[in-house]
Amino acid sequence: MKRGAFLSHVAVWLRESGEAGRSKLLAVVLSVVVVCLGLGWLTPSNADSATEPMRVVSYTVQPGDTLWAYAASITPEGGDVSRTVRELIDLNELDSASLIPGQRIIVPAE
């Protein structure tokens, strides 16, 4: 059944069913909305951003620097260097892990 035909049938049904039919339809629609909300279909997704602003500092890339080596130097002991590399790439909107001497990157101040 095409959408237009379906809507026409619903309109006719609403006219002919009176107040009781409209109450039933409203109950069904509200039930569907409650179920969708309960299943999370109508709620916005959680953002993956930090809840507080991140403090950053600027670093000027030196000759011989690599993103991996720099990330290793700022990653806390026992931390995941690859996660720090990904964070630096995302924070600086880098296309790759390549660095150029003289390039300035922003780094978390922690």
C-alpha positions as a printed NumPy array, in Angstrom:
array([[  0.   ,   0.   ,   0.   ],
       [  1.329,   3.422,  -0.923],
       [  1.872,   6.007,   1.762],
       [ -0.842,   8.327,   0.416],
       [ -3.39 ,   5.514,   0.356],
       [ -2.459,   4.487,   3.883],
       [ -2.874,   8.053,   5.163],
       [ -6.251,   8.307,   3.409],
       [ -7.393,   5.132,   5.154],
       [ -6.225,   6.479,   8.498],
       [ -8.069,   9.768,   7.91 ],
       [-11.296,   7.941,   7.016],
       [-10.926,   5.67 ,  10.04 ],
       [-10.408,   8.679,  12.323],
       [-13.511,  10.426,  10.951],
       [-15.667,   7.325,  11.309],
       [-14.348,   6.079,  14.638],
       [-15.076,   9.241,  16.599],
       [-13.588,  10.134,  19.961],
       [-12.979,   6.533,  21.057],
       [-10.926,   5.811,  17.931],
       [ -8.863,   8.953,  18.35 ],
       [ -8.177,   8.042,  21.987],
       [ -7.017,   4.566,  20.943],
       [ -4.772,   6.028,  18.233],
       [ -3.286,   8.516,  20.691],
       [ -2.619,   5.689,  23.163],
       [ -0.88 ,   3.641,  20.458],
       [  1.25 ,   6.591,  19.303],
       [  2.269,   7.445,  22.86 ],
       [  3.124,   3.792,  23.526],
       [  5.341,   3.683,  20.443],
       [  7.114,   6.886,  21.51 ],
       [  7.691,   5.536,  25.04 ],
       [  9.09 ,   2.265,  23.662],
       [ 11.379,   4.151,  21.256],
       [ 12.628,   6.366,  24.081],
       [ 13.183,   3.33 ,  26.287],
       [ 15.219,   1.625,  23.58 ],
       [ 17.204,   4.8  ,  22.942],
       [ 16.026,   5.225,  19.354],
       [ 14.842,   8.796,  19.815],
       [ 17.541,  10.055,  22.161],
       [ 20.723,  11.779,  21.052],
       [ 23.966,   9.852,  21.209],
       [ 26.501,  10.687,  23.871],
       [ 29.381,  12.781,  22.638],
       [ 32.886,  11.47 ,  23.127],
       [ 34.287,  14.848,  24.067],
       [ 35.814,  15.813,  27.379],
       [ 33.495,  17.353,  29.943],
       [ 35.953,  20.136,  30.745],
       [ 38.127,  22.235,  28.435],
       [ 41.542,  20.709,  27.837],
       [ 44.557,  22.824,  28.728],
       [ 47.151,  22.731,  25.972],
       [ 50.631,  24.047,  25.265],
       [ 52.409,  24.545,  21.955],
       [ 55.464,  22.542,  20.921],
       [ 57.757,  23.365,  17.994],
       [ 58.958,  20.248,  16.191],
       [ 62.737,  19.864,  16.209],
       [ 64.856,  18.16 ,  13.508],
       [ 64.742,  14.4  ,  14.055],
       [ 61.492,  14.477,  16.058],
       [ 58.927,  11.811,  15.28 ],
       [ 55.377,  11.842,  16.538],
       [ 55.867,   8.425,  18.134],
       [ 59.037,   9.492,  19.993],
       [ 57.431,  12.739,  21.151],
       [ 54.288,  10.894,  22.244],
       [ 56.435,   8.408,  24.169],
       [ 58.148,  11.282,  25.979],
       [ 54.846,  12.765,  27.199],
       [ 52.944,   9.537,  27.891],
       [ 52.794,   8.709,  31.615],
       [ 54.795,   5.648,  32.651],
       [ 52.818,   2.52 ,  31.848],
       [ 50.513,   4.502,  29.559],
       [ 49.561,   3.594,  25.995],
       [ 51.848,   5.509,  23.595],
       [ 49.623,   4.633,  20.619],
       [ 46.702,   6.323,  22.375],
       [ 48.818,   9.463,  22.872],
       [ 49.813,   9.388,  19.182],
       [ 46.124,   9.147,  18.176],
       [ 45.239,  11.988,  20.558],
       [ 47.962,  14.215,  19.074],
       [ 46.845,  13.395,  15.518],
       [ 43.219,  14.194,  16.405],
       [ 44.043,  17.299,  18.444],
       [ 46.166,  18.759,  15.639],
       [ 43.977,  17.452,  12.788],
       [ 47.027,  15.796,  11.21 ],
       [ 46.639,  13.7  ,   8.051],
       [ 49.461,  11.396,   9.146],
       [ 52.016,  10.891,  11.892],
       [ 54.694,  12.742,   9.913],
       [ 56.162,  15.879,  11.471],
       [ 58.142,  18.689,   9.837],
       [ 60.875,  20.601,  11.719],
       [ 59.526,  24.02 ,  12.697],
       [ 55.916,  22.788,  12.696],
       [ 53.985,  23.805,  15.798],
       [ 51.663,  21.281,  17.397],
       [ 49.415,  21.616,  20.39 ],
       [ 49.889,  19.156,  23.211],
       [ 47.846,  18.489,  26.376],
       [ 49.41 ,  20.489,  29.237],
       [ 49.033,  17.685,  31.805]])
